[in-house]
């Protein structure tokens, strides 16, 4: 490799974050790897505003630079403003964990000398150095995809364990909320998924799941989601107004992450909060439909994946044009059993 980042020993490092919560959490071992290889460097995370809470309390990041895509960095003029702001910070190296062409273009226009990332999406000529994706990495979990980039750049990779830290304020809020909602078992439910409805188990079945677990364990439930999930969450809450609490748009991401860490179990679609559960070591059951549980499943020894073994799965489509068998074929009892086992332990 013509350019060695290890030999260059950068002192002012920028990391371009991925754009989705789950993807960002899957990069946390790679972020730790960068810190462990450059312990004296100042490390800044370039991330969208809605991603900031993932890294706000990270011990491996010194600063977060907000990419205000819908504000001052919007459009062509905003992009030019962003690259100028980054140029003035005089970064000597950037690790592009985001795969997009635009990530490499921004680094190039910001005149960052070392621009490390995978050669993909037509951006190879903008990288220095660029890394080819190894065929064997394509069949592994995404955690290994990001660590593989750093390994091929010559960095020494340590643990692949996900790492997620919370602020003291978020931890206190979650502890207070937990004490107020339930002195007994608390189960989190995450019925949404930003990718699309093909990832989502029906709300009715989540409600029936809560009824069954409340009957057996006296469990209480908190249902996570954004304002966009309001109708789904309201339907689930209708199954148990005395023991199901809906949180549609009522928490920050940091508060939601901290509260998931205090749940006795989490039941979730394939989503960003599923990866939060994995990172906080919360026992979880992940329900998979259209997506690939090998590549993007929960990276946790305390996780159980429930899925159908049908020929069209994973189709990786946002919406099902067929009979939605991958989700409708998963009965409430299929999910109750592993959750009950977790609550008994």
N, C-alpha and C positions, 0 to 999 in steps of 0.2 A: 504494500500500500504506500503510495507516494507521500501521503501526509499522515503523520503520527500524532494523534491527540495526546497520548501518554507522554511522548517526548516534549511536546509543546507545553504541557503542564499549565493549562489555562487558569487564570486567577479570577476572571469575571465571566461567569457562565450563564447563559440563557437556556431554558428548557421550554420548548413549545408544547403545551399540553394538548391532549386530545379534547374533543368537543362534547363528549357525552360522559355522564357521571360514571357509568360502569366501566367504560374504556379507561377513564382517568384512574380509577381505583386499580385496574389491572396493570397500570404503569407504575404503581407505587414501589414495587421491588426494584424497578429500573431506576427510579429517582433515588432510592437509597444506594444503589450501586454507584451512581454518579457521585454522590456525596462521599462514599467510602473511598473512592479512587482519587478524589480531589478534596480532601478534608479542609484545606486552607482557603479554598475558593469561595467567592461570594456567588450564591446560586439564586437566580430569579426565575420564577415561573410566569410565562406568558399564557394567560388563560382568559376565557370569557367570564363575565361577571358571575353567571350562574354556576360556574365551576369553582369559584374561589374557595368555598368552604371545604372542599376536598383537601386543599393544601394549606389552609389558613393556619392550622396548628401543627403542621408537619415539622419535625425537628431537622429535616433534611433540606428545607427551603428557607432562604433568608428573606426574600421579598416576593410579592406577587404583583405583576404588572397587568392591569386589566386591559384587555383588548375590547374596547367599547364599540362593538360592531354595529350597534343600532344608534349610537350617539356620535361622538367626535371622530370615530374611525370609520364611519359609514361611507360607502361609495369610493370612487377613485380618489377624491380629494382626502377623504378620511384615511385611506390606505397610505397615501403619501405622507400625511401627518404622522401616522403610526410609525412608519419607517424612519422618519426624521427624529422622532422621540427616542426610538431605540438606538439610532446612530449616536445620539448625544451621550448615551450611557456607556458607549465604548466597550461593548462585549467583545471578548476575544474568541468565544466559542459558543455555538448553539447546537443542542441536541434536538432534532426534530422528531418527537414521538408521534406527532400528527403526520398522517401519510399524504396529505393533499399537496398538489402543485403550489398552491398559494402560500403554504407554510415556507417552502424553500424560496419562493420569490421574495417574500417579506424579509427573510434573512439576508438574501443577496442585496436587496435594495438598502438594507440597514448597514451594509458593508461590514458584516461580521466575517472575519477571515476564515474561521473554521466552521463549516456548516455540515454537520454529520446527520445522515439519515439514510433510509432505505431508498435505493434507486427504483422508483416506481412512479406511476402516474405522469410519465414524461418529464420528470424533474431532474434526472440524473446529471445533466449539464450544469445545474445550479449548485450541485453539492461538492463539497471539498472537506472530507472525503465522502463518497457514496458507497453504500454496501448493498450487494446483491442478496436477495432473500433466498436462503437455503431451502431446497425442496422439502427437507425433513421438518423444517419449522412450520410449514404450512399445515401439517397434520396435527400440530400440538396446540395446547391451550395458548391463548393470547399472552399470558404472562411470559411464556417462553419466547414469543415473537419479539417482545420488547427487550427482554434480556439478551436474546440472540443478536440483536443489533449492536448492543454494547460489547458483547463478547467478541464479535467480529471486528470491532473497532480497537480491540486490544485491551479493553478494561477487564479487570478481575471481578467476576460476578459472585456475589455471596448468596444469601438466602433468597428463595423465591416467595417467601411468606408475604402476604399482603400486609400493608401497614397503614393504619388510619388513626389519626389523633384528633381529639376534640378540645375545644376551648373549655376553660373552667366554667364559664357562664353557661355554655350549652350542656355541660355535664350536670350542673346544678339544676337547670331547668328540667332536664330529663328525670333526675332523681325526684324532684318535687312532683312532677306530673305522675310518675309511676306510683308514688305513695298515695296520691290523691285518687287515682283511678282504681287501683286494686292492690289489696294486701296479699292476694294469692297469685295464681298463675296469670301471666300476661302474655298474650299471643299477638304478634303483629300480623297484619294482612296488607299486602300490597297488590291491588287488583289491576293496576294500570301498567302501561308500557309505552314509551314514546315512539317506539318503532312502528307500531300499528296494531290493529285489532287481532291479527293472526297470532299474536303472542298471548292473548288474554283469555283465561278461563272465565266462564260466565259468572256474572255477579250473583245470580241465584244460587250457584253451587258454593260460592264463598259464604253466603248467608247460611245455607244448610250445614256447612262445615262448622261454622261458629255455634250453631244450635247444638250440634252433636257433641262438640268438645265442652261446651258450657254444661250440658247435662251430665257428662261423665266427670269433669274435673272442677266445675264451678268457675271455669276460666273466664276472664274478661279479655276484650279485644280492642285494639286500636287499629284503625284503617288509614293507611298513609296514602297521600296523593296530592296532586295540584288542584287548582280551581277547575281545570278542565275535566277532572275526574269526579266532579260534584254529584252528578246523577248516579253514577255507578256506586259511589260510596253511600249515598242516601239509600239506595236499594238494599245494600248490605246491612246498613244500620237498622233498617225496618224489621229485620229478623230478630233483633234483640235490643230494643231501645234502652233497656236497663243495664246491659253489659257490653254493648258495642259502642265505641266512641269514634266518630268520624273526624278526620283531621284535614279534610280537603282545603288546601291553601292556607292552613292555620299555623304552619310551622316554617321556619327557615330550613334550608338543607342541613345546616349544622345541628339544629335541634332534632330533626328527624333522624339523622345519623346517630346522635347520642342516645335517643330513645330506643332505637333498634338494638343498640348494644345492651340495653337493660331489659329487653324482652326475654322470656323463657323459650320462645320459639318464634319463627317467622315463616309465614306461608306466602309465596310470592310467584308472580310470573317472571320470565326472563327479563330483567330490567336493571337499571342502575342501583336501586335499593336492594336488589338481590345480592349484588356485589358488596354493598355496604354490610349486609348481614354476614357475608363470608369474611370480610375484613375485621369485623368486630367479634368474630368467633361465636356468633349467635347460632344455635342449632336451627337449621332451616330446611324447608321442603320447597324445592323449585319445580314449578310446573312448566314443562316445555312443549311447545307446539311446532311452529314453523322454523325455529332456529336450531343451531347446532350446539348441543350441550358439551361436546368435546372441545370446541374452540372457545366458547364463551359461557360455559356453565360456571356454577359457583366453585371457586378455587378454595375448597375447604374440606377438611376431614369430617366436619360435623354437618355436612349437607347431604340430602337425599334428593335425587332427581326423579320426578315422575313423568313418564312420557309413554306414548304409544309406539309400538314398533310396526310402522306401516310404510309402504313402499315410497310414498311421496315425501317422506320426512327425512331430513329437513329440506323444505322447499325454499326457505329464506325469503318468502314473499310477505309483504305487509298485510295483505288481505287474502282470504281464501276464496277462490272462485269455485270450489267444489262443495263437499258436504261438511267441511270443518271437522272431519273425523279425528284429527290429531288432538283436538281439545274436547270435543263432545264425547269422545270415547273414554275420557278419564272421569270415572265416577267419584262421588263424594267419599265413598268408603276407601277408594284408592289413596286418598290424601289423608283421611282421618287416621288411618293405621300408623303411618310413620310419625305424624305429629303426636299422637297419643304415646308412642314409644318414647319420644323426646320428653314429654311432660312427666312421664313416670320415672325417668332416670334422675 
